[in-house]
Amino acid sequence: MSTFARFGCSTNRCIASYTKPNDQSVARYLSSEESANWWSKKENVERYVEALFDYQTRIFQSQHKGSPLSPHKLLELSMLSLSNALQFLNDAVVLFKRESYAHSVALAVFGLEELGKSSYCYLAHKGWVNLKEFHLYMRKHKKKLEVMRALDGIQVMRNLTDEAEKKGKLITSHEMQSNPVYRRRDAWWGKLSKLRTKALYVDYESLKSSAIRRRDALEIIAKSRTYALGVTNVVLAAAQKSQERTHS
């Protein structure tokens, strides 16, 4: 999956970040027919955004060496969070096999939160997030789930875009967000926080709602393990690159 698709970067925002507001020559070129033809090609946009992200990463890594939130430490924290997530998911499977479905769901959601933390630390080590908000995403349960929700939504949009391109069609952002697949996935993420609370605690609401069923637990654990595989592949690849740079 391309960088452009992964992070849903707006081309206009990228241009605004890397050009001077008063640079009239740049403004004229961006509005020219030649520019429009260039930007109309998806591969050009992807190469451009990839280069911008790489540049941003190099700047960030050069400015934060030795700091408490250095790229190396952020990547290490990403690895630790990933390890914790996988342990939560393994424990969820154990509880599921013992027919403790509610608590297995709670652990699976905790695992997803740790995957969100791992993903956020990975993005942070590349210099792609606002470090002023870093501690919010480390401590708030909902914030960590929001990271996974956003990344999953971008992946769904990517799939919908690819399907439309195969048919020779264009699909707007509104059409993607109105798509039943996108809406179902987004709704699934939206209910996880309440579901975790329901799985862990008993209160008056427990008298009104049904118990968590085997089928519900199986769905959440299966999806969590799929997301874990994707995050693992990305984070381990980054760790391997970091190690190669260290030894080179």
Residue frames relative to the residue before (quaternion, step in Angstrom):
aa qw qx qy qz dx dy dz
M 1.0000 0.0000 0.0000 0.0000 0.00 0.00 0.00
S 0.4609 -0.7192 0.4517 0.2576 3.57 -0.81 0.97
T 0.6334 -0.5172 0.4114 0.4025 3.54 -1.28 0.38
F 0.6205 0.5593 -0.3342 0.4364 3.56 1.01 -0.86
A 0.7028 0.4547 -0.2689 0.4765 3.57 0.91 -0.92
R 0.6407 0.5644 -0.3334 0.3997 3.59 0.94 -0.90
F 0.8296 0.2548 -0.1029 0.4861 3.53 0.73 -1.00
G 0.3916 -0.7711 0.4492 0.2244 3.57 1.28 0.20
C 0.2166 0.8179 -0.5107 0.1527 3.57 1.06 0.70
S 0.3820 -0.7045 0.5516 0.2314 3.55 -0.94 0.93
T 0.4883 -0.6751 0.4678 0.2949 3.56 -0.79 1.00
N 0.6554 0.5214 -0.3206 0.4426 3.57 0.93 -0.83
R 0.6372 0.5147 -0.3351 0.4656 3.60 1.01 -0.75
C 0.6334 0.5299 -0.3307 0.4568 3.57 1.00 -0.80
I 0.6485 0.5134 -0.3147 0.4657 3.56 0.93 -0.91
A 0.6639 0.5157 -0.3066 0.4464 3.57 0.90 -0.94
S 0.6643 0.5201 -0.3038 0.4426 3.58 1.06 -0.75
Y 0.8004 0.3229 -0.1361 0.4865 3.57 1.02 -0.73
T 0.6847 0.3837 -0.3139 0.5342 3.60 1.20 0.33
K 0.5139 -0.6376 0.4764 0.3200 3.57 -1.15 0.58
P 0.5543 -0.6441 0.4077 0.3341 3.62 -0.87 0.90
N 0.7477 0.4083 -0.2198 0.4754 3.60 1.03 -0.75
D 0.4636 0.6794 -0.4527 0.3442 3.56 1.23 0.15
Q 0.2204 -0.8312 0.4990 0.1078 3.56 0.06 1.32
S 0.6162 0.5571 -0.3593 0.4252 3.58 1.06 -0.68
V 0.6383 0.5030 -0.3205 0.4866 3.58 1.03 -0.78
A 0.6496 0.5272 -0.3189 0.4455 3.57 0.91 -0.89
R 0.6580 0.5047 -0.3139 0.4625 3.59 0.96 -0.86
Y 0.6605 0.5076 -0.3248 0.4478 3.57 0.93 -0.86
L 0.6632 0.5262 -0.3130 0.4304 3.57 0.92 -0.91
S 0.7115 0.4212 -0.2575 0.5001 3.59 1.16 -0.52
S 0.5252 0.6569 -0.4063 0.3572 3.60 1.24 -0.03
E 0.6433 -0.5255 0.3943 0.3932 3.55 -1.30 0.34
E 0.6111 0.5592 -0.3452 0.4412 3.57 1.06 -0.78
S 0.6596 0.4999 -0.2979 0.4758 3.56 0.97 -0.89
A 0.6417 0.5331 -0.3260 0.4446 3.59 0.93 -0.88
N 0.6492 0.5106 -0.3196 0.4644 3.58 0.98 -0.80
W 0.6567 0.5150 -0.3121 0.4540 3.56 0.98 -0.87
W 0.7095 0.4634 -0.2607 0.4625 3.59 0.87 -0.98
S 0.5869 0.5960 -0.3758 0.3988 3.59 1.16 -0.38
K 0.6506 0.4984 -0.3156 0.4783 3.58 1.25 -0.32
K 0.4755 -0.7202 0.4366 0.2541 3.54 -0.62 1.20
E 0.6636 0.5200 -0.3239 0.4293 3.59 0.92 -0.86
N 0.6171 0.5384 -0.3431 0.4599 3.60 1.11 -0.63
V 0.6493 0.5162 -0.3087 0.4654 3.55 0.96 -0.90
E 0.6682 0.5074 -0.3029 0.4519 3.57 0.91 -0.92
R 0.6476 0.5069 -0.3215 0.4694 3.60 0.98 -0.80
Y 0.6491 0.5288 -0.3109 0.4499 3.55 0.99 -0.88
V 0.6928 0.4695 -0.2778 0.4716 3.57 0.83 -0.99
E 0.6037 0.5526 -0.3443 0.4601 3.58 1.06 -0.74
A 0.6674 0.4988 -0.2973 0.4662 3.56 0.95 -0.90
L 0.6414 0.5237 -0.3219 0.4590 3.59 1.01 -0.78
F 0.6613 0.4925 -0.3067 0.4754 3.57 0.95 -0.85
D 0.6394 0.5185 -0.3313 0.4610 3.59 0.97 -0.79
Y 0.6427 0.5176 -0.3118 0.4710 3.57 1.01 -0.86
Q 0.6546 0.5145 -0.3064 0.4615 3.56 0.93 -0.91
T 0.6414 0.5265 -0.3197 0.4573 3.58 1.00 -0.80
R 0.6651 0.5051 -0.3111 0.4536 3.59 0.88 -0.92
I 0.6413 0.5162 -0.3206 0.4685 3.58 0.98 -0.84
F 0.6680 0.5087 -0.3016 0.4517 3.58 0.87 -0.97
Q 0.6966 0.4848 -0.2836 0.4465 3.57 0.84 -0.98
S 0.6543 0.5034 -0.3180 0.4662 3.60 1.07 -0.65
Q 0.7024 0.4809 -0.2627 0.4542 3.60 1.09 -0.68
H 0.7754 0.3722 -0.1743 0.4795 3.60 1.13 -0.57
K 0.3103 0.7492 -0.5283 0.2517 3.60 1.12 0.42
G 0.8325 0.2055 -0.1618 0.4883 3.57 -0.89 0.95
S 0.5484 0.6035 -0.4122 0.4063 3.61 1.21 -0.08
P 0.6732 -0.4930 0.3489 0.4267 3.64 -1.22 0.34
L 0.7496 0.2776 -0.1769 0.5743 3.58 1.16 -0.58
S 0.1238 0.8052 -0.5634 0.1376 3.56 0.81 1.00
P 0.6518 -0.5235 0.3659 0.4091 3.62 -1.13 0.50
H 0.6470 0.5264 -0.3278 0.4437 3.59 0.96 -0.84
K 0.6887 0.4752 -0.2843 0.4680 3.60 0.91 -0.91
L 0.6256 0.5326 -0.3340 0.4619 3.57 1.07 -0.70
L 0.6523 0.4925 -0.3126 0.4840 3.57 1.01 -0.77
E 0.6272 0.5258 -0.3337 0.4678 3.57 1.04 -0.74
L 0.6474 0.5053 -0.3099 0.4792 3.58 1.02 -0.81
S 0.6073 0.5472 -0.3423 0.4633 3.57 1.10 -0.68
M 0.6563 0.5080 -0.3025 0.4687 3.57 0.98 -0.84
L 0.6586 0.5065 -0.3085 0.4632 3.59 0.95 -0.88
S 0.6485 0.5105 -0.3126 0.4703 3.58 0.99 -0.82
L 0.6318 0.5284 -0.3219 0.4668 3.55 1.04 -0.79
S 0.6433 0.5204 -0.3160 0.4642 3.58 0.96 -0.87
N 0.6552 0.5050 -0.3043 0.4723 3.57 1.00 -0.85
A 0.6285 0.5410 -0.3261 0.4539 3.58 1.02 -0.81
L 0.6733 0.4964 -0.2962 0.4610 3.57 0.89 -0.93
Q 0.6314 0.5221 -0.3355 0.4649 3.58 1.07 -0.69
F 0.6154 0.5362 -0.3364 0.4697 3.58 1.02 -0.80
L 0.6950 0.4805 -0.2809 0.4553 3.58 0.87 -0.96
N 0.6208 0.5219 -0.3415 0.4749 3.60 1.05 -0.67
D 0.6587 0.4970 -0.3017 0.4776 3.58 0.99 -0.85
A 0.6070 0.5551 -0.3476 0.4500 3.58 1.09 -0.71
V 0.6398 0.5190 -0.3181 0.4691 3.58 1.02 -0.81
V 0.6282 0.5393 -0.3305 0.4531 3.59 0.99 -0.84
L 0.6862 0.4734 -0.2808 0.4756 3.58 0.88 -0.94
F 0.6126 0.5496 -0.3465 0.4502 3.58 1.06 -0.74
K 0.6677 0.5040 -0.2998 0.4586 3.58 0.92 -0.87
R 0.6885 0.4354 -0.2687 0.5140 3.57 1.20 -0.51
E 0.5007 -0.6999 0.3745 0.3453 3.56 1.37 0.33
S 0.4446 0.6274 -0.4950 0.4045 3.58 1.13 0.67
Y 0.0900 -0.8806 0.4637 0.0387 3.53 0.62 1.23
A 0.6569 0.5244 -0.3265 0.4323 3.59 0.90 -0.88
H 0.7132 0.4387 -0.2689 0.4760 3.58 0.80 -0.94
S 0.5919 0.5474 -0.3771 0.4558 3.59 1.12 -0.50
V 0.6258 0.5237 -0.3296 0.4748 3.59 1.10 -0.72
A 0.6348 0.5377 -0.3317 0.4449 3.58 0.95 -0.86
L 0.6820 0.4767 -0.2896 0.4731 3.58 0.91 -0.89
A 0.6220 0.5353 -0.3444 0.4560 3.59 1.06 -0.70
V 0.6532 0.4961 -0.3137 0.4783 3.60 1.01 -0.78
F 0.6101 0.5218 -0.3491 0.4834 3.59 1.05 -0.71
G 0.6251 0.5405 -0.3291 0.4569 3.57 1.05 -0.76
L 0.6508 0.5075 -0.3110 0.4714 3.57 0.99 -0.84
E 0.6246 0.5338 -0.3396 0.4579 3.57 1.03 -0.72
E 0.6709 0.4826 -0.2969 0.4785 3.56 0.97 -0.83
L 0.5922 0.5361 -0.3627 0.4800 3.59 1.15 -0.53
G 0.6329 0.5240 -0.3225 0.4699 3.56 1.07 -0.76
K 0.6429 0.5066 -0.3164 0.4795 3.58 1.02 -0.80
S 0.6449 0.5198 -0.3168 0.4621 3.57 0.96 -0.87
S 0.6604 0.5047 -0.3012 0.4675 3.58 0.95 -0.88
Y 0.6587 0.5121 -0.3112 0.4550 3.57 0.94 -0.88
C 0.6558 0.4969 -0.3139 0.4738 3.59 0.98 -0.81
Y 0.6063 0.5407 -0.3486 0.4675 3.56 1.11 -0.67
L 0.6643 0.4882 -0.2964 0.4822 3.59 0.92 -0.93
A 0.6468 0.5274 -0.3175 0.4502 3.58 1.04 -0.81
H 0.6653 0.5063 -0.3211 0.4448 3.60 0.93 -0.79
K 0.6478 0.4837 -0.3109 0.4998 3.57 1.27 -0.37
G 0.4959 -0.6692 0.4218 0.3583 3.60 1.28 -0.21
W 0.5114 0.6924 -0.3779 0.3409 3.58 1.22 0.39
V 0.7064 0.3825 -0.2761 0.5277 3.60 1.21 0.21
N 0.5397 -0.5949 0.4854 0.3452 3.54 -1.32 0.28
L 0.3374 -0.7844 0.4849 0.1888 3.58 -0.36 1.23
K 0.5293 0.6182 -0.4199 0.4017 3.61 1.20 -0.26
E 0.7136 0.4108 -0.2434 0.5127 3.58 1.21 -0.50
F 0.3523 0.7957 -0.4527 0.1944 3.55 1.33 -0.08
H 0.7105 0.4784 -0.2812 0.4328 3.59 0.77 -1.02
L 0.5673 0.5802 -0.3878 0.4371 3.60 1.14 -0.49
Y 0.7166 0.4471 -0.2476 0.4747 3.54 0.94 -0.92
M 0.6128 0.5311 -0.3562 0.4642 3.59 1.25 -0.18
R 0.7992 0.3601 -0.1391 0.4608 3.57 1.01 -0.80
K 0.6984 0.4624 -0.2745 0.4722 3.58 1.09 -0.57
H 0.4718 -0.6951 0.4660 0.2776 3.57 -0.73 1.09
K 0.6931 0.4930 -0.2863 0.4412 3.56 0.82 -1.01
K 0.6173 0.5556 -0.3490 0.4340 3.58 1.02 -0.74
K 0.6648 0.5056 -0.3078 0.4556 3.57 0.95 -0.87
L 0.6517 0.4892 -0.3170 0.4852 3.58 1.05 -0.71
E 0.5968 0.5742 -0.3595 0.4300 3.59 1.12 -0.65
V 0.6023 0.5528 -0.3627 0.4473 3.59 1.06 -0.68
M 0.6931 0.4647 -0.2793 0.4750 3.58 0.83 -0.96
R 0.6216 0.5486 -0.3316 0.4502 3.56 1.05 -0.79
A 0.6732 0.4956 -0.2931 0.4641 3.58 0.94 -0.91
L 0.6731 0.4948 -0.3001 0.4604 3.58 0.89 -0.92
D 0.6495 0.5043 -0.3160 0.4732 3.57 1.02 -0.80
G 0.6383 0.5326 -0.3245 0.4513 3.59 1.02 -0.79
I 0.6395 0.5155 -0.3196 0.4723 3.56 1.04 -0.78
Q 0.6401 0.5217 -0.3260 0.4602 3.58 1.01 -0.77
V 0.6320 0.5182 -0.3268 0.4746 3.59 1.01 -0.82
M 0.6495 0.5119 -0.3143 0.4661 3.59 0.95 -0.86
R 0.6212 0.5420 -0.3335 0.4572 3.56 1.03 -0.79
N 0.6626 0.5055 -0.3026 0.4625 3.57 0.94 -0.90
L 0.6601 0.5034 -0.3055 0.4664 3.57 0.98 -0.86
T 0.6277 0.5309 -0.3271 0.4659 3.59 1.07 -0.76
D 0.6582 0.5125 -0.3073 0.4579 3.57 0.94 -0.90
E 0.6451 0.5192 -0.3177 0.4619 3.58 0.99 -0.84
A 0.6575 0.5063 -0.3049 0.4673 3.58 0.98 -0.85
E 0.6479 0.5286 -0.3181 0.4468 3.59 0.99 -0.84
K 0.6232 0.5459 -0.3403 0.4448 3.58 1.03 -0.74
K 0.7058 0.4234 -0.2443 0.5128 3.57 1.16 -0.64
G 0.5008 -0.6744 0.4101 0.3553 3.58 1.31 0.05
K 0.5613 0.5988 -0.3831 0.4239 3.55 1.17 0.58
L 0.3495 -0.6825 0.5910 0.2505 3.53 -1.36 0.23
I 0.1374 -0.7854 0.5988 0.0752 3.57 -1.08 0.67
T 0.3635 -0.7508 0.5143 0.1990 3.58 -0.79 1.01
S 0.6612 -0.4958 0.3833 0.4125 3.54 -1.31 0.31
H 0.6394 0.5265 -0.3251 0.4564 3.58 0.99 -0.81
E 0.6559 0.5076 -0.3142 0.4620 3.59 0.95 -0.84
M 0.6425 0.5181 -0.3288 0.4589 3.59 1.02 -0.75
Q 0.6996 0.4663 -0.2764 0.4655 3.57 0.91 -0.91
S 0.6546 0.4842 -0.3055 0.4936 3.59 1.26 -0.35
N 0.4871 0.6786 -0.4256 0.3480 3.56 1.28 -0.25
P 0.5591 -0.6387 0.4088 0.3352 3.63 -0.90 0.86
V 0.6244 0.5409 -0.3452 0.4454 3.60 1.02 -0.74
Y 0.6675 0.4909 -0.2935 0.4768 3.57 0.90 -0.96
R 0.6728 0.5116 -0.3011 0.4416 3.59 0.86 -0.93
R 0.6511 0.5116 -0.3187 0.4613 3.60 0.99 -0.81
R 0.6703 0.4949 -0.3017 0.4634 3.57 0.91 -0.93
D 0.6611 0.5092 -0.3109 0.4550 3.57 0.94 -0.89
A 0.6475 0.5134 -0.3135 0.4679 3.58 1.01 -0.83
W 0.6091 0.5600 -0.3445 0.4435 3.59 1.07 -0.75
W 0.6698 0.4802 -0.2993 0.4809 3.59 0.90 -0.89
G 0.6541 0.5599 -0.3129 0.4011 3.57 0.99 -0.81
K 0.7172 0.4547 -0.2558 0.4619 3.59 1.11 -0.57
L 0.4912 0.7225 -0.4107 0.2609 3.60 1.21 -0.30
S 0.6383 0.5384 -0.3449 0.4285 3.62 0.92 -0.80
K 0.6808 0.4663 -0.2855 0.4874 3.58 0.90 -0.92
L 0.6342 0.5379 -0.3330 0.4446 3.57 1.03 -0.74
R 0.6276 0.5289 -0.3361 0.4620 3.58 1.04 -0.77
T 0.6535 0.5061 -0.3109 0.4692 3.58 0.96 -0.88
K 0.6443 0.5212 -0.3116 0.4649 3.57 0.97 -0.85
A 0.6753 0.5092 -0.2909 0.4473 3.57 1.03 -0.82
L 0.7274 0.4508 -0.2389 0.4589 3.59 1.11 -0.65
Y 0.8270 0.2364 -0.0680 0.5056 3.56 0.90 -0.93
V 0.2894 -0.7157 0.6072 0.1880 3.52 -1.34 0.37
D 0.1467 0.7679 -0.6144 0.1061 3.57 -0.91 0.95
Y 0.7769 -0.3314 0.2235 0.4865 3.59 -1.22 -0.28
E 0.5963 0.5739 -0.3603 0.4304 3.57 1.12 -0.64
S 0.5846 0.6013 -0.3658 0.4034 3.58 1.15 -0.61
L 0.6195 0.5510 -0.3422 0.4421 3.59 1.17 -0.55
K 0.7028 0.4751 -0.2577 0.4625 3.58 1.19 -0.60
S 0.7595 0.3776 -0.1930 0.4932 3.57 1.06 -0.73
S 0.5354 -0.6278 0.4656 0.3200 3.54 -1.24 0.50
A 0.5968 -0.5661 0.4297 0.3725 3.54 -1.25 0.43
I 0.5689 -0.5776 0.4571 0.3658 3.55 -1.25 0.49
R 0.2970 -0.7957 0.5103 0.1353 3.55 -0.70 1.11
R 0.6882 -0.4734 0.3590 0.4163 3.52 -1.31 0.31
R 0.6542 0.5321 -0.3088 0.4399 3.57 0.95 -0.92
D 0.6440 0.5204 -0.3181 0.4617 3.59 1.00 -0.84
A 0.6680 0.5027 -0.2975 0.4610 3.57 0.92 -0.95
L 0.6487 0.5302 -0.3192 0.4430 3.57 0.95 -0.88
E 0.6446 0.5288 -0.3193 0.4504 3.59 0.97 -0.86
I 0.6961 0.4783 -0.2831 0.4545 3.57 0.83 -0.98
I 0.6627 0.4948 -0.3155 0.4653 3.59 0.92 -0.83
A 0.6497 0.5190 -0.3207 0.4535 3.59 0.94 -0.86
K 0.6714 0.4810 -0.3023 0.4759 3.60 0.91 -0.87
S 0.6369 0.5389 -0.3321 0.4400 3.58 0.97 -0.83
R 0.6681 0.4927 -0.3077 0.4649 3.59 0.95 -0.81
T 0.6105 0.5375 -0.3496 0.4650 3.60 1.10 -0.62
Y 0.6636 0.4832 -0.2997 0.4860 3.59 0.93 -0.88
A 0.6197 0.5553 -0.3401 0.4382 3.58 1.04 -0.77
L 0.6322 0.5355 -0.3314 0.4514 3.57 1.01 -0.79
G 0.6640 0.5094 -0.3068 0.4534 3.59 0.94 -0.87
V 0.6727 0.4822 -0.2988 0.4750 3.59 0.90 -0.91
T 0.6264 0.5540 -0.3339 0.4350 3.59 0.98 -0.86
N 0.6603 0.5199 -0.3118 0.4433 3.58 0.87 -0.93
V 0.6800 0.4909 -0.2880 0.4622 3.59 0.93 -0.91
V 0.7108 0.4694 -0.2716 0.4479 3.59 0.78 -1.03
L 0.6654 0.4980 -0.3154 0.4580 3.59 0.93 -0.83
A 0.6174 0.5333 -0.3440 0.4649 3.58 1.07 -0.70
A 0.6510 0.5029 -0.3128 0.4748 3.60 1.01 -0.80
A 0.6497 0.5171 -0.3169 0.4583 3.59 0.98 -0.83
Q 0.6421 0.5209 -0.3209 0.4619 3.56 1.02 -0.80
K 0.6433 0.5129 -0.3199 0.4699 3.60 0.99 -0.81
S 0.6427 0.5304 -0.3135 0.4553 3.55 0.99 -0.88
Q 0.6626 0.4998 -0.3012 0.4695 3.56 0.98 -0.85
E 0.6392 0.5226 -0.3321 0.4561 3.58 1.00 -0.76
R 0.6430 0.5140 -0.3252 0.4654 3.59 1.03 -0.79
T 0.6360 0.5503 -0.3233 0.4337 3.58 1.04 -0.82
H 0.7483 0.4103 -0.2076 0.4781 3.58 0.98 -0.91
S 0.5945 0.5899 -0.3640 0.4075 3.58 1.25 -0.26
